[in-house]
Each structure stands twice: as C-alpha cells, then as structure tokens.
Amino acid sequence: MLKLNQNVKYRNLPSEIKTHLSTPFNNREKFTIVIFILFFLDVTCLVPLLANEVRIFTFFAMPFIIVIHIWSFITLFIKLDRYKKKLAFLIYTGCSFAVVSYCAFIVTLKRTYYVFGFNWLIAGTAGLTYLLFTIKMIRYFLIEFPVFKRKKKSSPTWIGQVFTAAPAVGFITGHFLFRSSEAVINTAMSVISLLTACTFSYMAVKFFHQFFFIKANQDIINQRLKQYPGKKARKRAARMQQQNER
C-alpha cells in the first residue's frame, strides 16, 4: 500500500507521485505554513470555542490547541537545512492539520448543541459524515493513489478544491445571514465548520501519507539522487577528480 515496485524507474512515475516523494519545504514556506495553521486554528476553532463558552467542548479541544501553539513556536526556530528536519516538518504539518480538523469538528458539535441541545441524531449524522470522509481519504491514499495507470478522473483533487473553499463560503454565508435569526446563523455556520473539518482532515491524511510514503520508498529516492546529484555532490566529485589528475 505504501511500497512502490522496486523495479520501477523514478522517471516513469506519474508527476503527482514524484511530487509526493519530494520534500519541497524551505524556511520561507515553513513560516507561511505555520502562520496559516495558527490563523485557522485560532480563528475557526479557538474563538468559536471561547465565545458563549460551553466548558465540555473547550475541555476536549483546548489541550490540543495549546500543544500545537507550543510546537509551532518551536518549529519557527528550526531551520529546514537537513533532509531529516524536512521530514519532521511533514509530521508537524500533518499533526497540526489533524488538530485543526478535530477542533473544527468540536466547533460543529458545539454549534449544533447551542441550537438544538443534545440531539443525538444531528450529532451522529455530523460525526458519521466526518468519519466516512476521513476513511475515504485514507483509502484513496493507501489504495488508489499508488496505482500508476489509474484514470485521471479518479483523483480527488476536486474534493480538495471544494472543501478548501469552505472558510470563504462560511464568511459569505455569515455576511448574508447576519440579520437572520441566531438559530439560522448557527445552523449555517455548523455546516461550514463541518466542511472545514473535512478540508483539514483531507490535508492531514495527505501529509501523513507523504511522510510514510517517502520513508517506504527511500530506495527510489536514493536512486534518483545518484542519477541527479545536487550541487554539493557535483562540486565534491569535481574536486576529487582534480586531485586525482594531479
């Protein structure tokens, strides 16, 4: 499920698998991603949890929010100058997106509770939707993604695009409904929170899979590095050649 065929050549892999085998992060991208994570964690999760506080929901979410804030602060001071550090940043990104997803789902439950009270049918429907979507994404990356000759239409890129628009849709919906009753607004925003939870669930699964996918196929990556060495390796080889000529 994670391991590719050892006989396959790197150049024959689909472009999306090549991208998945790379660690494209640099220090500038790291800073952008950390700020992006903290922004969504605070705006879409922390603020709604603290507003009209219901302690049980805050209790289930706050420890994870605190951990991600501390982890993010530490990550800002780590330079991604080594391969292992870039892999570690993949784990940070996956964990952070998973926490944002989880906290957004908690916000969904809080909004539905605020409108309908303890309604097990609504809470169960939201939970089942969230669970099925996450399982679908896990299944895609484990089973469908590594297949080389699959059709392009099987890729769930459209899902990512649709769910990535959830925060913007939430803002627009809130803008047009702010004069409506509070129950209508909370119902609409609970749906947006669920879409946001699914969005970050997809992103978390993607980055977790990328980490284990790279670890499982390190031999293919090493094969490519031998064929296309970096600047330092080329300089070292040229220096050794000059010394041998002397």
SVG drawing of the C-alpha trace seen along z (x, -y; Angstrom):
<svg xmlns="http://www.w3.org/2000/svg" viewBox="-35 -42 85 47">
<polyline fill="none" stroke="black" stroke-width="0.4" points="0.0,0.0 2.9,-2.3 5.8,-0.5 6.1,-1.0 7.5,1.6 11.3,1.7 11.9,2.2 10.1,-1.0 12.3,-3.9 11.8,-7.3 11.4,-9.0 8.5,-6.6 6.5,-7.7 3.4,-10.0 4.1,-13.6 1.9,-13.6 3.7,-10.6 7.1,-12.4 5.7,-15.4 4.6,-13.2 8.1,-11.7 9.7,-15.1 10.0,-17.4 9.6,-20.8 9.6,-22.9 12.1,-25.7 12.3,-28.1 10.1,-30.7 7.4,-28.1 7.7,-26.8 7.0,-30.3 3.9,-30.7 2.5,-27.2 3.0,-27.8 1.2,-31.1 -1.5,-29.6 -2.1,-26.8 -2.2,-29.2 -4.5,-31.5 -7.1,-28.9 -6.7,-27.2 -7.4,-30.4 -10.0,-32.0 -12.0,-28.9 -11.6,-26.9 -10.4,-28.9 -12.6,-31.9 -15.8,-30.0 -15.0,-27.7 -14.4,-30.6 -17.4,-32.6 -20.5,-31.6 -18.3,-29.0 -19.6,-25.6 -16.8,-24.0 -17.2,-20.4 -16.3,-21.4 -13.5,-23.6 -12.1,-20.9 -11.9,-18.4 -10.2,-20.8 -8.0,-23.2 -5.2,-20.7 -4.6,-20.0 -4.7,-23.7 -2.1,-24.5 0.2,-21.7 0.1,-22.9 0.8,-26.5 3.9,-25.4 5.0,-23.1 4.5,-25.9 6.6,-28.3 9.4,-25.8 9.2,-25.0 9.6,-28.6 13.2,-28.5 14.1,-25.3 15.9,-25.7 15.0,-23.2 18.6,-22.7 18.6,-18.9 16.6,-16.2 15.5,-14.7 14.3,-18.1 12.1,-18.4 10.6,-15.0 10.0,-16.1 8.2,-19.2 5.9,-16.9 4.9,-15.2 4.3,-18.6 2.1,-19.7 0.1,-16.5 -0.5,-16.7 -1.4,-20.4 -3.9,-19.9 -5.4,-16.9 -5.8,-19.1 -7.4,-21.9 -9.8,-19.3 -10.6,-17.8 -11.2,-21.2 -13.4,-22.3 -15.5,-19.2 -15.8,-20.0 -17.0,-23.5 -19.6,-21.8 -20.9,-19.9 -20.9,-23.0 -22.9,-25.0 -25.5,-22.2 -25.7,-21.9 -26.3,-25.6 -29.2,-25.5 -30.7,-22.0 -29.4,-20.9 -28.2,-17.4 -29.6,-15.9 -28.0,-12.6 -29.4,-12.3 -27.8,-15.5 -24.5,-14.9 -24.4,-11.3 -25.0,-12.5 -22.2,-15.0 -19.9,-12.5 -20.7,-9.8 -20.2,-12.3 -16.8,-13.3 -15.7,-9.7 -16.7,-8.5 -15.0,-11.3 -11.8,-10.7 -11.9,-6.9 -12.5,-7.7 -9.4,-9.9 -7.3,-7.2 -8.5,-4.6 -7.7,-6.8 -4.1,-7.5 -3.4,-3.9 -5.1,-2.0 -5.8,-4.3 -3.0,-6.8 0.0,-4.4 -1.7,-2.9 0.3,-4.2 -2.2,-3.6 -5.4,-4.9 -7.6,-7.3 -7.1,-11.0 -10.7,-11.4 -10.2,-9.1 -8.1,-11.7 -9.9,-13.6 -8.4,-16.9 -11.8,-18.4 -12.7,-17.3 -9.7,-19.3 -10.7,-22.3 -14.3,-22.2 -13.6,-21.8 -10.7,-24.3 -13.4,-26.9 -15.3,-26.2 -13.8,-29.1 -14.6,-31.6 -18.1,-30.2 -18.5,-30.5 -17.6,-34.2 -20.0,-34.9 -22.8,-32.9 -22.3,-34.7 -22.3,-38.1 -25.7,-37.4 -27.2,-35.8 -26.1,-38.2 -29.5,-39.8 -31.3,-36.5 -32.2,-34.7 -29.3,-33.4 -30.5,-29.8 -30.3,-30.1 -26.8,-31.6 -25.6,-28.9 -27.1,-26.1 -25.4,-27.5 -22.1,-28.0 -22.2,-24.5 -22.3,-23.2 -19.4,-25.4 -17.5,-24.1 -18.1,-20.5 -16.8,-21.4 -13.7,-23.0 -13.1,-19.8 -13.3,-17.7 -11.0,-20.1 -8.2,-19.8 -8.9,-16.1 -8.0,-15.6 -4.9,-17.7 -3.8,-15.9 -4.2,-12.5 -2.2,-13.7 0.8,-14.9 0.8,-11.9 0.7,-9.6 3.5,-11.7 5.8,-11.1 5.3,-7.3 5.3,-7.1 8.8,-8.8 10.1,-6.5 8.8,-3.4 10.3,-4.4 13.6,-5.8 15.4,-3.4 13.7,-5.0 14.6,-8.5 18.2,-7.4 18.2,-6.1 17.2,-9.5 19.8,-11.3 22.5,-9.1 21.4,-9.9 20.9,-13.6 23.2,-14.7 22.9,-18.1 25.4,-21.0 27.4,-20.0 27.8,-16.4 28.9,-17.7 31.4,-20.1 32.8,-17.3 33.1,-15.0 34.8,-17.7 37.3,-18.4 38.1,-14.7 38.7,-14.4 41.1,-17.4 43.0,-15.8 43.3,-12.6 44.6,-14.4 47.3,-16.0"/>
</svg>
